[in-house]
């Protein structure tokens, strides 16, 4: 069974640490690597209205970096 990226909005602070930590996001959007918001919805996830929203979860390589850096365990692989 394939793992899937999940987000618990109740725990999400909208801090964007996962967005910046994600190596795939950084490779897609240079702004992300600099700690700025992505300019494209081609990224896996982005902060939208104060919450993490998954835009292109199919691009996720299941590396778990987002989960590792999330301070509230709001994003994980299942």
Rosetta blueprint (number, residue, H / E / L):
1 X L
2 X L
3 X L
4 X L
5 X E
6 X E
7 X E
8 X L
9 X L
10 X L
11 X L
12 X L
13 X L
14 X L
15 X L
16 X L
17 X H
18 X H
19 X H
20 X H
21 X H
22 X L
23 X H
24 X H
25 X H
26 X H
27 X H
28 X H
29 X L
30 X H
31 X H
32 X H
33 X H
34 X L
35 X L
36 X L
37 X L
38 X L
39 X L
40 X L
41 X L
42 X L
43 X L
44 X L
45 X E
46 X E
47 X E
48 X E
49 X L
50 X L
51 X E
52 X E
53 X E
54 X E
55 X L
56 X L
57 X H
58 X H
59 X H
60 X L
61 X L
62 X L
63 X L
64 X L
65 X H
66 X H
67 X H
68 X H
69 X H
70 X L
71 X L
72 X L
73 X L
74 X L
75 X E
76 X E
77 X E
78 X L
